[in-house]
Amino acid sequence: MRLLVHLVGAWIASEAAAGRYPRPVAIGLAMLVSRLGPPTIAATLATLAFKSLRDGGAFDGVLAPRAAPRRRAAAARRSA
């Protein structure tokens, strides 16, 4: 349960850092999350690093969408 609290705190902190919330809300959230301690900070930094890498295209070949097989299966069902 404690890990869940830290992960939710890290998720909220990363969303606030990404600019999803207005500044006064982000400051309040940052103050609340800062009270959770080092595990949350580590999870937040890992999340932000992953987002930066994903936005930079580091996972384009690895995390490619798999929509093509579904289309083929749907087309086969329609023609049958």
N, C-alpha and C positions, 0 to 999 in steps of 0.2 A: 504494500500500500504506500509505503514511503517513497519507493521508486516512482510510482505513478504520479505522486504529487510533484516530484522533481521534474519529471518529463513534461507534465502539463505546464509547469512554471517555465521550463526552457522553451516550450513551444510558444507560449505567450510572449516571452522576451524576444524570441526571434521574429515573431510577427510585428512586434512594436519596433524593433530595430530596422525592419524592412520598410517601415513607413506606412503600415496599414492603418494605424490609428492616428488621430490628431495629436499634436505635441503634448497638451496637458494630460491626456489619457495615457500616452506613452510614458510620461514622467512618473505618473502615479503607479502604473504597472511595473516600471523599473524599480521603484522603491519597494513595492511588495515582493517582487521576485528576488531582490537583493537580500532579503531576510531569509531566504531558503538555503543559502550557503554554497559551498564549493561544488557539490554534485550538480546543482542546477547551472552554475556558471560553466562547468565543463560541458554539460549537455548543450547549452546554448551556443558555446563556441564551436562545438562539433556540428551543430545544425547550420550555423551561419557559414562555416567552411564548406559543408556539403552543398548548400544553396549557391554559394559563389562558384564552386566548381561546376555545378549543373547549369547555371546561367552562362558560364563561359564555354560550355559545350564539351566538357571533359567526359561525359557519359553518353554522348550521342550514339556511339556504336554499341554500347553495352545495354542501354535502356531503351532500345528502339521499340516503337509500338508494334504490336502483332495483329494489325487489323486485316492484313491480306488473307490469311487462312479463313477467317470468318466470312469474308466476302465470297470466297470461292465456295465455301460450304453452303452459303445462302443461295448462290446462283445455281448450284447443283440441285438443291431442293426445289427451286422454282421451275427448273427445266424438267424435273422428273414427274 
